[in-house]
Amino acid sequence: MATPENPTSTAPSGERIEDIDVTTEMQGSFLEYAYSVIYSRALPDARDGLKPVQRRILYQMAEMGLRPDRGHVKSSRVVGEVMGKLHPHGDASIYDAMVRLTQEFVLRVPLIDGHGNFGTLDDGPAAPRYTEARLHATALALTENLDEDVVDFIPNYDNQFMQPEVLSAAFPNLLVNGASGIAVGMATNMAPHNLIEVVAAARYLLENPEASLEDLMAFVPGPDLPTGGTIVGLDGIKDAYANGRGAFKTRARVSVEAITARKTGLIVTELPFLVGTERVIEKIKDGVNSKKISGISDVTDLTDRKHGMRLVIGIKTGFSPDAVLEQLYRLTPLEDNFSINNVALVNGGPRTLGLKELLQVYLDHRLSVVRRRSLFRLARRKERLHLVEGLLIAIVDIDEVIQVIRRSDDSEQARARLIDVFDLSELQAEYILELRLRRLTKFSRIELETEAEKLRAEIAYLEALLADPARIAQLVSDELEEIAERFGTPRRTLLTEARPSIATTAASRRTAAVLEIADAPCEVLLSTTGRAIRVDIAPEVADEPTAERPARRRTKHDAIRSRLITTSRTEIGAVTNLGRLIRFTAVDLPSVPSNSIQLAAGAKISDYLAIGGKERVIGIVSLDSEVPVAIGTRQGVVKRVIPASWPSRPDFDIISLKPRDEVAGVAHARDSDEVVFVTSDAQLLRFSSSLVRPQGVAAGGMAGINLSSAAAVIFFGVVDPGLDNVVATVSTSAATIAGADPGRAKVSVIGEFPAKGRATGGVRAHSFLKGEDSLALGWAGPSPAVAVGTDGSVRHLPETLAKRDASGTVLDGVVGSIGAGL
């Protein structure tokens, strides 16, 4: 019997019984279990961004030769190979991991090319016997060079096969595709990012090891989710990049469109990350049935593979689409929260990592991979050169080599005699003995000499590379750049500093009044680079004339195309080059204080209004102003629209354009104002806007300026004669490659140009020098004129005012646009 003094005893049957403290045993067993879950299942490795099961799937598929240029194979076959050789767990867990690697709505860069039904956010995939798969080209970048000793290999579960401890990972997969997993006592939840942005940040960190978080965020401003959408509020993202933990809100991409002639609807084209349409529809129906959501008539899912995501939410007559949308943001998954918890394995243990740490761990791994690959290649080339040199010796004295071999009794004696007679190594002698007679030609000798020279050059390069860490770092940077060029795609998720739904508190849920954001005074600015921003202003400042408002700090991207005093919830109009006016409110535009405006932080107006193709926004106008809107076209047509004639539709044509004509400019024009045309052949015409009789939206306008046969209007605007107005022009040549020659610029007082009558040709605004034949840009407005380069950087226009027909001075760089200052 066992006693406290003797915990081990032998039972009558011969069994050995040992008393163990239950608490100690449970603690030890649980720690082993927790470590196994953390290390072997739930958390990704910070180097290649993969969990063990994902790594084993990609490696085994690479071993099976399932490359992108070969046919798909049954998923069941892949699952069976992985389970039988590398992953001693159930087939369901392997297939689930495999499915995730194929889903484009989960991974920013999918790693497996699936054929068949691999599921959606609302439905699971088909069984593995019905689906097929092969590696995506991006997966080859993760598994390349594994046969060149770039990583350590470890035994599988039964020591019969070897598997890589980590993949070579030619791009930062963990940041690009994100990860999620629940371990014991910890979890990870990482958002996907844009490959091009992450690679740019990694290359910058490689060149600047002391780079700050702000420097890296200039390249990686925030996550780029596979399903697009809009991220509102960036403070949580910066927290996550700093210490590994944070949160942000994502919103669906929603536009207001006319469903029928009398019905308006909300069109959802992008949903928050990991949110499916069925979940949204279910929440909307529950909210309508419980009367928490009002103003919705119906919900229709028109999503298909050809047209993509399209969810149509009908709005009842008399309800504001903006107010209904605000309810949906608050009560449905159209606005969702994403919590970032950057936990990954580093040196076998879990760590919470910020952006810089994640990039650094990856770069250290990649530097190691390239160094080990170079060492492997150097050794192999030295071995080959050694054999080639032996063959060259044998070919020179081939007759004597043959005699030595023929006189030998066996291969061992032949090998020994070759070593003694020709001073060869054992490897060279063995290689010569295995030489085929057809290699003993003159042509083969030339080939061997060429190969030897090539090998010596490669050896010299590899030795120089390994001797200089800076060259290894440059090689890593170049390879990352190549990966970004091959697999990079444009950003899908719009980042804004706009506030998320304010109706999130308990008080807001008790009252419907909080559904609407306060209708506060603001100024909407549209830059010449196409970015829009909302400037919150005090009510007393809103009533002041523009010229008397406090001076603002000028920043990059501060050339203004249009500016408008309004309120955050008042509808305003965006006029496009195709003559369409689109209604919208500034409530979701990024907001900044009036004393520090940075238009670079604004939203792209084309993304905000969901327009694309050849359509672009020319300017913004007020829909409740009594001042008519003046419009000028590239064919010289001018029109003033009566404010009372605005249709109630979400968008409508503001002018009837002639074929191949488009809007060149738009602005409010009082009778006391003047309209200005600038043409490509350097003619300027200004005349009183009172000469243009206001018309309805259906009208096509009237003659504004007479154009020569090859000329077109490049600028149309409205100026207040009471302000100090200037005219800026930039000359160019049709034979010059765009961006190659900055051209010549000139700034003149608008008084230099005499006013003419409507429908005349105007006066010369710029004299062309030899080689110049047209104006690239023209602009008229309050001084000073501000020029912006094609990359958004500031360009300096001449400070000295010139005569109206002067030729100007050479610019310091190419100007992309000209506008008004802040």
Secondary structure, DSSP 8 states (H G I E B T S, - for coil): ---SS--EEE-TTS-EEE---HHHHHHHHHHHHHHHHIIIIIS-BTTT---HHHHHHHHHHHHTT--TTS--EEHHHHHHHHHHHT--S-HHHHHHHHHHTT-TTT-SS--EEEES----SSS----TTT-EEEE-HHHHHHHTTGGGT-S-EEE-TTSSSEEESS---SS-HHHHH-EEEE-SS-EEEE----HHHHHHHHHHHHH-TT--HHHHHTT--S---TT--EEE--HHHHHHHHHSEEEEEEE-EEEEEESSSS-EEEEEEE--TT--HHHHHHHHHHHHHTTSS-SEEEEEE--BTTTB--EEEEE-TT--HHHHHHHHHHHSTTEEEEEEE-EEEETTEEEE--HHHHHHHHHHHHHHHHHHHHHHHHHHHHHHHHHHHHHHHHHHTHHHHHHHHHT-SSHHHHHHHHHHHHT--HHHHHHHHT--GGG-SHHHHHHHHHHHHHHHHHHHHHHHHHH-HHHHHHHHHHHHHHHHHHH-----SEEE-----STTSHHHHH-GGGGS----EEEEEEETTSEEEEEE--HHHHTS-GGGS---B--TT--EEEEEEEETTS-EEEEETTSEEEEE-STTS-EEETTB--GGGSEEHHHHTT--TT--EEEEEESS-SS-EEEEETTSEEEEE-GGG--SSSEEESS---TT--EEEEEE--TTSEEEEEETTSEEEEEEGGGS-EE-TT---EE-B---TT--EEEEEEE-TTS-EEEEEEEE-TTS-TTT---EEEEEEGGGS----TTB--EE-----TT--EEEEEEEEESSEEEEETTS-EE---SS---TT---EE-SS-EEEEEE--
